[in-house]
Amino acid sequence: QLQLVESGGGLVQPGGSLRLSCAAPGFTLDYWTIGWFRQAPGKERELVAQITSAGNTNYAVSVKERFTISRDNAKNTVYLQMNSLKPEDTAVYYCRAGFSFWGQGTQVTVSS
């Protein structure tokens, strides 16, 4: 079964940057649409960014111009580069392959 593993979360000050990674050991992600989602306490999970197998991307309005999703098929990894982070970006971030396969999540906390 496809299992996704996120990494790269942590504590960062406002205005800082983090890069999240989503990998699938033993599986190839080349043909999957991969989405990054986030869920803050008391809020619903929301789509942050998505990339298709062809490399087409889309972003939530709240992160456009600050976040960049990319994929490295040679490394079988999808990245979420997050710049100019704000406290409201604090959440658990998850990656998803297709509509069914989720990772365990990685915590991102933006605080001074």
C-alpha positions, -999 to +999 in steps of 0.1 A: +000+000+000+012+035-009+025+053+023+035+089+023+060+104+047+062+141+053+092+159+068+106+193+072+082+209+097+093+228+127+092+261+146+100+293+126+097+330+132+073+351+112+089+360+079+109+328+079+110+299+055+106+261+056+107+234+030+084+204+035+090+171+017+066+143+008+081+109-001+068+075-008+094+048+000+091+019-024+066+036-047+069+060-076+050+093-073+055+102-110+020+095-121+001+109-091-014+143-085+000+153-051-016+178-028-004+196+003-031+203+028-031+218+063-053+217+093-051+242+121-067+235+155-104+239+154-105+243+116-112+221+087-084+206+066-078+228+035-059+224+003-028+246+002-012+236-031-014+208-057+008+195-085-003+172-113+019+145-130+024+170-158+036+196-134+006+219-135+001+236-101-026+255-082-025+273-049-049+285-023-053+323-025-038+327+010-005+312+001-001+323-035+032+342-041+046+328-009+045+290-013+058+269-042+050+233-048+074+212-069+083+177-077+116+159-082+108+126-099+144+114-097+141+117-059+105+105-059+097+135-037+073+165-038+083+197-020+064+226-005+087+257-002+071+281+022+084+316+024+073+347+043+056+326+068+029+341+090+014+330+123-018+320+105+002+294+085+006+274+118-010+240+112-003+203+107+006+199+070-003+167+052+005+155+017-020+134-003-016+112-034-047+110-056-078+111-034-071+083-010-035+082+003-024+105+031+007+110+051+009+113+089+015+150+088+042+174+100+037+203+124+045+238+113+045+265+139+051+301+131+057+322+162+081+347+176 
